[in-house]
Amino acid sequence: MKDNDNNAYNAYESTCASHAVLETLSKKWVYLVISALRHDRMRNADLARKLNGISPKMLSQTLRMLEHDGLVNREVFAEVPPRVEYELTPLGHELGVLMDSIRLWAETHAPEIIAARAR
């Protein structure tokens, strides 16, 4: 929902579009697909190998959602068999920088988190 005074979005409001964006971005597979595509164009099979544990259905749904949201481009090549590649849009690259920072933080501090959970 936009604030009439300054045209800002307020993610704390459940009816705000930015709230819905945050909900989408908080999904594990969305995060990992964006992170995986940050440095390279990839085919579906390459993404599936990199994202250990994602089902084909979840990968397809996630890629479609990211394409619909303007974060991923899908390019189909007229070859036999057809080849499809995915890459981040400029908006997706901007998001990828932020997500990569979070991933690196998680990898760095995972031992501390695990130790805290064990206590």
Secondary structure, 3 states (H helix, E strand, C coil): CECCCCCCECCCCCCCHHHHHHHHHCCHHHHHHHHHCCCCCEEHHHHHHHCCCCCHHHHHHHHHHHHHCCCEEEEEECCCCCEEEEEECHHHHHHHHHHHHHHHHHHHHHHHHHHHHHC
